[in-house]
């Protein structure tokens, strides 16, 4: 090897040392900087044939664990989803109030029933009548307030979705711009480490909003997909739109049919899949957007449904007369019951229980105006069969329609709105076990029942059905105390024209309906199941509604805490895989300093040898 070759080798080594020192000093300067990944510079020997004639520096690369990065991003989305739900459900639980809080549902319900109980002991007391009216109004007001609070949380979720969609669009645009710079800069064999850190920071933010999958592409580029495989970015960024609704009410829900949709949806406005409704396609499965969508469209509407069911049951408990059939025979040995269906209207139910050779059965006959199609889910009883009774007259009399639904029974109209249902006789296989009806009181003096709680939408007594509409939906936002009752508190006692002022019949009937009578409650609202719906008193159901919010909030917080631990552990591993260790960098600088001095010494010796050679001539 000649002196010139030695000089060139030492010179190439010095240049490489300088590049390495630049990288090391950059690492030291950015130690602890957010989003900075440790950089390293590889070196390669320059070889010609079997001869090494120097060294060259490669491209500056980042040091990080890509597998841990991928796991952390997934956990980051899950944690954001869980935390978003936990925060909202905790606020919801606070709105409901804890047991014993003066303004909680259970406290106001207790005040109402206590006032009724006191009225039952002194029904002639005018002050106590006013107290019952006041307590009932406080309870109805609280239901409306809670309903408004629930819709307020839905509105907040709607607004948050709109903000998140804008942020997603901004991040995807930012990622696209950086990605193009990386491809352009990398094609010239330049370092793209700093740009890759910037791109990763944007992708990390995106992972909080949407659960994503990042795939490396050629020339240092990346492609980004949603968890369901939908393209978000590949050379061009998808852009989303959100038609935010300014006001959301209890009846507003998501639907894939635009005319029926009362809330905003997210669509692709440019890029792959333009025009697609990504909410309908289930693109968002984790991250903040998924949490807000779930809260807006599922969780909070279910809470509203629980309030609606509570309000509806409370209205019918005190507002419907429980009519029992009276034993009857047809004169030929067939036995059953007569039942008075005076006032039978839409939403009212006649319940028949009978036994035949196959076992015990329940049939619920529900009144409607001829426009509704009723299924077995109209009532919460999992074991009954629902049969609609057209009250328009177009399908015949009530007795005729019941008879058509009960072949083998004896059904007849006894006049004066009385219907008789008897079995198939002593030699038959059918036995009628019971016949009852729940009929809405038409006025203030229509039996022991009192339309105390009415629907503000129409001002009439609540029945649960109007035409094809089930009026239970959103009823908690519309429930009010009957203004006729507040205008005449004596109606809390006087159930007909001959009632004495000290008659306790009506107060005790209402109290019993609220605290003793056990019924099935609609399982579709999330309390109980279709096969085993909640069965109990209205008081017990109300307490279950309140405790359910606390249980859901606690479960959501536990999930968020657990997911937070997982995410924090992965984040620590992710940061450790790319952080700058100052001790390592300082040790590396000492090595580089020694190498630089050694290469400089080689150059000095080579120069001295060349000078000696020149001096010899």
LOMI-310409 format. One line per field, with one value per residue (C-alpha): x, y negated, z negated; residue in one letter. Coordinates in steps of 0.05 Angstrom, whole numbers, padded with zeros to 5 digits, always signed. Example, Ala and Ser with C-alpha at 12.3 -4.5 7.8 and 13.67 -1.06 7.14 Angstrom:
// LOMI-310409
x <- c(+00246_+00273)
y <- c(+00090_+00021)
z <- c(-00156_-00143)
residuo <- c(A_S)
***
This chain:
// LOMI-310409
x <- c(+00000_+00029_+00034_-00020_-00068_-00056_-00070_-00135_-00158_-00144_-00180_-00242_-00240_-00236_-00297_-00335_-00314_-00340_-00408_-00411_-00394_-00450_-00499_-00475_-00477_-00548_-00568_-00539_-00573_-00641_-00637_-00705_-00737_-00809_-00816_-00741_-00713_-00640_-00601_-00544_-00497_-00473_-00405_-00383_-00314_-00295_-00270_-00241_-00229_-00195_-00167_-00198_-00183_-00224_-00291_-00355_-00415_-00484_-00551_-00570_-00623_-00669_-00666_-00734_-00773_-00824_-00863_-00871_-00890_-00946_-00970_-00969_-01010_-01063_-01064_-01065_-01130_-01160_-01141_-01169_-01234_-01239_-01221_-01271_-01327_-01306_-01305_-01375_-01406_-01376_-01409_-01474_-01471_-01460_-01521_-01565_-01538_-01522_-01569_-01593_-01576_-01633_-01644_-01632_-01687_-01694_-01699_-01752_-01790_-01788_-01813_-01870_-01891_-01883_-01929_-01980_-01975_-01988_-02046_-02075_-02078_-02110_-02141_-02184_-02121_-02115_-02043_-02024_-02058_-02016_-01954_-01969_-01980_-01914_-01875_-01903_-01884_-01813_-01806_-01832_-01786_-01726_-01742_-01746_-01681_-01645_-01671_-01645_-01578_-01573_-01587_-01537_-01483_-01505_-01498_-01428_-01410_-01438_-01395_-01334_-01343_-01343_-01280_-01246_-01263_-01230_-01169_-01166_-01168_-01113_-01069_-01078_-01061_-01000_-00977_-00986_-00942_-00887_-00890_-00878_-00818_-00790_-00796_-00765_-00707_-00694_-00687_-00623_-00596_-00605_-00625_-00700_-00696_-00722_-00780_-00797_-00801_-00849_-00891_-00893_-00916_-00975_-00991_-00988_-01039_-01082_-01081_-01118_-01176_-01180_-01154_-01103_-01054_-00991_-00956_-00886_-00883_-00827_-00779_-00793_-00867_-00924_-00996_-01048_-01111_-01168_-01176_-01229_-01181_-01208_-01155_-01139_-01074_-01033_-00999_-01064_-01101_-01175_-01216_-01279_-01341_-01389_-01458_-01463_-01533_-01540_-01596_-01606_-01670_-01692_-01724_-01663_-01625_-01574_-01601_-01571_-01633_-01618_-01690_-01695_-01628_-01630_-01555_-01493_-01455_-01384_-01374_-01315_-01315_-01251_-01204_-01215_-01289_-01316_-01389_-01386_-01419_-01363_-01407_-01455_-01397_-01368_-01300_-01290_-01278_-01233_-01205_-01241_-01287_-01313_-01325_-01364_-01405_-01422_-01441_-01484_-01518_-01520_-01501_-01536_-01599_-01604_-01602_-01656_-01697_-01690_-01716_-01772_-01792_-01791_-01834_-01882_-01891_-01900_-01955_-01992_-01984_-02025_-02064_-02091_-02148_-02132_-02196_-02207_-02254_-02314_-02328_-02380_-02410_-02447_-02502_-02475_-02418_-02365_-02331_-02290_-02296_-02333_-02292_-02314_-02275_-02306_-02254_-02209_-02164_-02098_-02042_-02088_-02080_-02128_-02090_-02118_-02085_-02107_-02084_-02091_-02060_-01993_-01986_-02000_-02007_-02015_-02047_-02043_-02096_-02071_-02117_-02096_-02128_-02122_-02056_-02006_-01974_-01958_-01909_-01896_-01844_-01898_-01903_-01843_-01872_-01827_-01880_-01941_-01969_-01991_-02054_-02075_-02147_-02169_-02212_-02230_-02289_-02263_-02245_-02309_-02324_-02273_-02308_-02306_-02232_-02217_-02259_-02220_-02155_-02182_-02210_-02239_-02260_-02328_-02325_-02386_-02406_-02449_-02466_-02446_-02373_-02371_-02337_-02343_-02289_-02303_-02268_-02291_-02334_-02327_-02305_-02255_-02181_-02180_-02186_-02190_-02146_-02152_-02175_-02152_-02145_-02105_-02148_-02127_-02171_-02205_-02214_-02204_-02264_-02259_-02244_-02186_-02135_-02115_-02081_-02032_-01974_-01991_-01954_-01939_-01937_-02013_-02033_-02072_-02065_-02006_-02023_-01958_-01987_-02013_-02027_-01963_-01920_-01899_-01902_-01856_-01797_-01775_-01832_-01785_-01771_-01845_-01875_-01912_-01962_-02033_-02050_-02121_-02094_-02050_-02110_-02154_-02112_-02177_-02177_-02121_-02177_-02244_-02247_-02321_-02378_-02398_-02329_-02323_-02265_-02237_-02238_-02168_-02183_-02147_-02084_-02076_-02088_-02034_-01986_-01997_-01987_-01921_-01891_-01925_-01951_-01899_-01896_-01847_-01804_-01780_-01713_-01692_-01670_-01612_-01641_-01658_-01657_-01708_-01714_-01712_-01737_-01734_-01796_-01812_-01843_-01836_-01797_-01748_-01740_-01726_-01671_-01643_-01640_-01599_-01552_-01542_-01510_-01462_-01444_-01433_-01389_-01348_-01340_-01319_-01268_-01239_-01232_-01199_-01152_-01132_-01122_-01083_-01034_-01024_-01014_-00966_-00923_-00921_-00906_-00848_-00820_-00831_-00795_-00739_-00728_-00714_-00690_-00621_-00576_-00527_-00477_-00475_-00469_-00412_-00375_-00386_-00358_-00294_-00287_-00298_-00247_-00195_-00210_-00205_-00138_-00113_-00133_-00104_-00039_-00039_-00046_+00011_+00057_+00039_+00054_+00121_+00139_+00122_+00161_+00221_+00215_+00213_+00273_+00313_+00308)
y <- c(+00000_-00067_-00131_-00164_-00107_-00110_-00185_-00175_-00121_-00165_-00223_-00181_-00158_-00229_-00249_-00190_-00209_-00279_-00252_-00206_-00264_-00305_-00249_-00239_-00314_-00317_-00260_-00295_-00361_-00327_-00281_-00285_-00322_-00298_-00254_-00250_-00182_-00166_-00168_-00125_-00124_-00060_-00056_-00013_+00007_-00015_+00047_+00056_+00129_+00156_+00089_+00042_-00030_-00069_-00076_-00113_-00135_-00108_-00142_-00167_-00120_-00122_-00070_-00046_+00019_+00019_+00077_+00042_-00022_+00016_+00047_-00020_-00055_-00001_-00007_-00083_-00080_-00030_-00073_-00136_-00099_-00072_-00138_-00178_-00131_-00130_-00206_-00213_-00157_-00186_-00253_-00216_-00180_-00247_-00276_-00219_-00231_-00180_-00146_-00196_-00258_-00307_-00316_-00245_-00205_-00157_-00213_-00250_-00186_-00171_-00241_-00230_-00163_-00189_-00247_-00197_-00154_-00214_-00235_-00165_-00174_-00243_-00250_-00310_-00351_-00405_-00421_-00348_-00346_-00405_-00369_-00308_-00354_-00389_-00324_-00294_-00357_-00354_-00282_-00296_-00357_-00315_-00264_-00320_-00350_-00283_-00272_-00340_-00324_-00259_-00295_-00348_-00294_-00268_-00338_-00343_-00277_-00304_-00366_-00325_-00281_-00342_-00368_-00300_-00293_-00361_-00338_-00273_-00310_-00358_-00301_-00260_-00322_-00335_-00262_-00265_-00327_-00298_-00232_-00265_-00302_-00236_-00203_-00263_-00272_-00198_-00189_-00231_-00184_-00238_-00226_-00229_-00213_-00280_-00279_-00208_-00231_-00286_-00237_-00188_-00244_-00258_-00184_-00176_-00232_-00199_-00133_-00166_-00184_-00122_-00052_-00048_-00001_-00030_+00006_-00011_-00025_-00035_-00094_-00105_-00120_-00091_-00072_-00080_-00037_-00037_+00027_+00053_+00045_-00021_-00063_-00128_-00146_-00118_-00173_-00213_-00226_-00211_-00270_-00262_-00305_-00309_-00340_-00361_-00372_-00433_-00406_-00333_-00311_-00246_-00223_-00237_-00175_-00150_-00116_-00095_-00127_-00201_-00224_-00186_-00206_-00257_-00261_-00273_-00220_-00215_-00208_-00206_-00272_-00260_-00203_-00128_-00110_-00180_-00187_-00128_-00131_-00103_-00102_-00055_-00012_-00007_-00036_-00064_-00008_-00041_-00110_-00172_-00176_-00105_-00122_-00185_-00149_-00093_-00143_-00184_-00127_-00069_-00083_-00149_-00131_-00068_-00112_-00155_-00092_-00073_-00141_-00135_-00067_-00093_-00153_-00111_-00059_-00113_-00146_-00081_-00056_-00114_-00129_-00061_-00025_+00048_+00084_+00155_+00203_+00231_+00306_+00325_+00385_+00393_+00437_+00498_+00512_+00470_+00426_+00362_+00288_+00226_+00162_+00090_+00055_-00013_-00065_-00013_-00054_-00053_-00021_+00010_+00085_+00142_+00202_+00272_+00330_+00401_+00473_+00527_+00594_+00562_+00520_+00449_+00391_+00315_+00273_+00196_+00160_+00090_+00034_-00007_-00052_-00004_-00031_+00004_+00071_+00099_+00155_+00194_+00142_+00091_+00119_+00137_+00205_+00256_+00310_+00275_+00271_+00202_+00193_+00125_+00102_+00052_-00001_-00037_+00009_+00032_+00101_+00114_+00110_+00123_+00189_+00211_+00197_+00234_+00292_+00295_+00300_+00353_+00412_+00462_+00409_+00380_+00305_+00261_+00188_+00180_+00107_+00044_+00057_+00123_+00182_+00253_+00305_+00377_+00444_+00502_+00534_+00589_+00641_+00595_+00585_+00510_+00476_+00400_+00382_+00307_+00245_+00174_+00107_+00044_-00015_-00088_-00133_-00183_-00238_-00259_-00219_-00154_-00104_-00099_-00112_-00184_-00212_-00248_-00247_-00266_-00277_-00350_-00336_-00329_-00343_-00278_-00217_-00172_-00105_-00085_-00083_-00135_-00109_-00075_-00112_-00082_-00144_-00115_-00139_-00206_-00208_-00226_-00291_-00306_-00281_-00334_-00335_-00341_-00415_-00396_-00361_-00420_-00465_-00421_-00381_-00352_-00306_-00268_-00241_-00250_-00193_-00201_-00248_-00214_-00207_-00233_-00281_-00232_-00172_-00142_-00096_-00135_-00153_-00082_-00054_-00100_-00083_-00008_-00015_-00051_-00010_+00058_+00079_+00121_+00119_+00135_+00079_+00072_+00109_+00073_+00013_+00052_+00074_+00148_+00193_+00213_+00282_+00255_+00183_+00143_+00160_+00120_+00056_-00011_-00033_+00025_+00010_-00063_-00044_+00005_-00050_-00094_-00039_-00017_-00084_-00077_-00006_-00025_-00083_-00040_+00014_-00037_-00068_+00001_+00015_-00053_-00042_+00027_+00004_-00056_-00011_+00030_-00033_-00064_-00001_+00002_-00072_-00063_-00006_-00048_-00108_-00064_-00035_-00103_-00148_-00178_-00151_-00207_-00159_-00118_-00180_-00208_-00142_-00141_-00211_-00189_-00131_-00178_-00227_-00171_-00147_-00218_-00228_-00162_-00178_-00248_-00215_-00171_-00232_-00266_-00207_-00201_-00275_-00268_-00208_-00245_-00306_-00261_-00232_-00301_-00323_-00264_-00292)
z <- c(+00000_+00020_-00021_+00022_+00010_-00064_-00062_-00024_-00073_-00133_-00099_-00086_-00158_-00183_-00141_-00170_-00240_-00229_-00206_-00266_-00313_-00282_-00295_-00366_-00382_-00353_-00399_-00459_-00441_-00434_-00493_-00527_-00468_-00457_-00396_-00381_-00364_-00374_-00309_-00287_-00228_-00197_-00163_-00105_-00082_-00011_+00025_+00094_+00110_+00049_+00027_-00025_-00006_-00057_-00092_-00078_-00120_-00105_-00116_-00184_-00212_-00272_-00328_-00353_-00363_-00307_-00336_-00403_-00367_-00331_-00396_-00432_-00377_-00382_-00458_-00452_-00413_-00461_-00520_-00489_-00475_-00546_-00579_-00537_-00557_-00630_-00634_-00604_-00645_-00708_-00692_-00678_-00745_-00779_-00744_-00771_-00841_-00895_-00943_-00994_-00953_-00962_-00888_-00866_-00833_-00891_-00942_-00902_-00891_-00966_-00981_-00932_-00960_-01032_-01015_-00987_-01049_-01093_-01049_-01056_-01131_-01126_-01057_-01077_-01093_-01040_-01057_-01048_-00980_-00959_-00985_-00940_-00880_-00895_-00905_-00841_-00803_-00832_-00809_-00739_-00734_-00755_-00700_-00648_-00674_-00671_-00601_-00581_-00614_-00575_-00510_-00530_-00535_-00467_-00439_-00469_-00435_-00369_-00375_-00395_-00334_-00290_-00321_-00317_-00243_-00229_-00268_-00230_-00164_-00187_-00211_-00147_-00106_-00150_-00143_-00068_-00063_-00106_-00071_-00004_-00032_-00058_+00010_+00045_-00004_-00011_+00064_+00060_+00007_-00046_-00118_-00131_-00205_-00229_-00180_-00201_-00273_-00251_-00212_-00271_-00318_-00272_-00265_-00341_-00348_-00295_-00333_-00391_-00345_-00300_-00308_-00252_-00218_-00187_-00131_-00104_-00029_+00021_+00016_-00058_-00048_-00089_-00078_-00133_-00141_-00190_-00231_-00182_-00124_-00097_-00064_-00100_-00065_-00008_+00032_+00024_-00040_-00049_-00075_-00116_-00125_-00184_-00179_-00252_-00280_-00324_-00367_-00388_-00423_-00455_-00390_-00346_-00328_-00277_-00215_-00149_-00117_-00111_-00119_-00185_-00213_-00269_-00283_-00242_-00204_-00176_-00102_-00055_-00017_+00023_+00035_+00034_+00023_+00037_+00014_-00033_-00101_-00145_-00208_-00173_-00151_-00222_-00204_-00275_-00325_-00376_-00391_-00413_-00352_-00364_-00437_-00421_-00368_-00417_-00471_-00424_-00388_-00438_-00510_-00523_-00483_-00526_-00589_-00558_-00545_-00618_-00639_-00589_-00614_-00686_-00667_-00627_-00681_-00733_-00691_-00678_-00749_-00777_-00713_-00693_-00727_-00741_-00720_-00742_-00708_-00745_-00743_-00690_-00655_-00590_-00620_-00585_-00634_-00600_-00652_-00647_-00661_-00642_-00637_-00631_-00577_-00584_-00563_-00530_-00484_-00445_-00484_-00536_-00548_-00563_-00591_-00585_-00621_-00604_-00606_-00553_-00539_-00521_-00585_-00610_-00562_-00564_-00510_-00512_-00471_-00456_-00431_-00370_-00318_-00260_-00233_-00280_-00271_-00339_-00355_-00418_-00439_-00453_-00523_-00565_-00585_-00551_-00553_-00524_-00454_-00432_-00391_-00365_-00373_-00320_-00355_-00291_-00279_-00211_-00238_-00277_-00350_-00405_-00421_-00348_-00342_-00407_-00384_-00318_-00357_-00405_-00367_-00415_-00466_-00476_-00466_-00468_-00474_-00536_-00521_-00558_-00537_-00575_-00539_-00563_-00551_-00572_-00560_-00516_-00569_-00621_-00570_-00535_-00546_-00557_-00624_-00631_-00690_-00692_-00655_-00672_-00637_-00647_-00624_-00624_-00666_-00621_-00672_-00743_-00767_-00729_-00784_-00833_-00778_-00765_-00702_-00748_-00697_-00626_-00560_-00547_-00472_-00471_-00542_-00546_-00589_-00572_-00541_-00506_-00436_-00387_-00317_-00296_-00346_-00412_-00455_-00509_-00468_-00496_-00546_-00604_-00567_-00561_-00627_-00667_-00723_-00698_-00704_-00722_-00785_-00805_-00793_-00836_-00887_-00915_-00854_-00889_-00934_-00899_-00848_-00832_-00846_-00911_-00943_-01013_-01029_-01079_-01032_-01026_-00967_-00913_-00953_-00976_-00906_-00877_-00934_-00923_-00848_-00859_-00916_-00918_-00850_-00812_-00736_-00680_-00652_-00581_-00576_-00512_-00555_-00584_-00651_-00651_-00589_-00537_-00569_-00640_-00642_-00706_-00748_-00809_-00835_-00804_-00865_-00857_-00782_-00796_-00845_-00793_-00741_-00789_-00811_-00739_-00723_-00781_-00762_-00689_-00709_-00755_-00702_-00650_-00697_-00715_-00640_-00629_-00687_-00663_-00591_-00617_-00652_-00589_-00547_-00598_-00599_-00523_-00520_-00568_-00525_-00462_-00492_-00518_-00449_-00419_-00476_-00479_-00534_-00550_-00582_-00518_-00475_-00517_-00514_-00439_-00433_-00469_-00421_-00362_-00391_-00396_-00326_-00299_-00333_-00306_-00235_-00242_-00265_-00204_-00160_-00198_-00189_-00116_-00106_-00142_-00099_-00036_-00060_-00074_-00005_+00026_-00015_+00011_+00080)
residuo <- c(X_X_X_X_X_X_X_X_X_X_X_X_X_X_X_X_X_X_X_X_X_X_X_X_X_X_X_X_X_X_X_X_X_X_X_X_X_X_X_X_X_X_X_X_X_X_X_X_X_X_X_X_X_X_X_X_X_X_X_X_X_X_X_X_X_X_X_X_X_X_X_X_X_X_X_X_X_X_X_X_X_X_X_X_X_X_X_X_X_X_X_X_X_X_X_X_X_X_X_X_X_X_X_X_X_X_X_X_X_X_X_X_X_X_X_X_X_X_X_X_X_X_X_X_X_X_X_X_X_X_X_X_X_X_X_X_X_X_X_X_X_X_X_X_X_X_X_X_X_X_X_X_X_X_X_X_X_X_X_X_X_X_X_X_X_X_X_X_X_X_X_X_X_X_X_X_X_X_X_X_X_X_X_X_X_X_X_X_X_X_X_X_X_X_X_X_X_X_X_X_X_X_X_X_X_X_X_X_X_X_X_X_X_X_X_X_X_X_X_X_X_X_X_X_X_X_X_X_X_X_X_X_X_X_X_X_X_X_X_X_X_X_X_X_X_X_X_X_X_X_X_X_X_X_X_X_X_X_X_X_X_X_X_X_X_X_X_X_X_X_X_X_X_X_X_X_X_X_X_X_X_X_X_X_X_X_X_X_X_X_X_X_X_X_X_X_X_X_X_X_X_X_X_X_X_X_X_X_X_X_X_X_X_X_X_X_X_X_X_X_X_X_X_X_X_X_X_X_X_X_X_X_X_X_X_X_X_X_X_X_X_X_X_X_X_X_X_X_X_X_X_X_X_X_X_X_X_X_X_X_X_X_X_X_X_X_X_X_X_X_X_X_X_X_X_X_X_X_X_X_X_X_X_X_X_X_X_X_X_X_X_X_X_X_X_X_X_X_X_X_X_X_X_X_X_X_X_X_X_X_X_X_X_X_X_X_X_X_X_X_X_X_X_X_X_X_X_X_X_X_X_X_X_X_X_X_X_X_X_X_X_X_X_X_X_X_X_X_X_X_X_X_X_X_X_X_X_X_X_X_X_X_X_X_X_X_X_X_X_X_X_X_X_X_X_X_X_X_X_X_X_X_X_X_X_X_X_X_X_X_X_X_X_X_X_X_X_X_X_X_X_X_X_X_X_X_X_X_X_X_X_X_X_X_X_X_X_X_X_X_X_X_X_X_X_X_X_X_X_X_X_X_X_X_X_X_X_X_X_X_X_X_X_X_X_X_X_X_X_X_X_X_X_X_X_X_X_X_X_X_X_X_X_X_X_X_X_X_X_X_X_X_X_X_X_X_X_X_X_X_X_X_X_X_X_X_X_X_X_X_X_X_X_X_X_X_X_X_X_X_X_X_X_X_X_X_X_X_X_X_X_X_X_X_X_X_X)
***
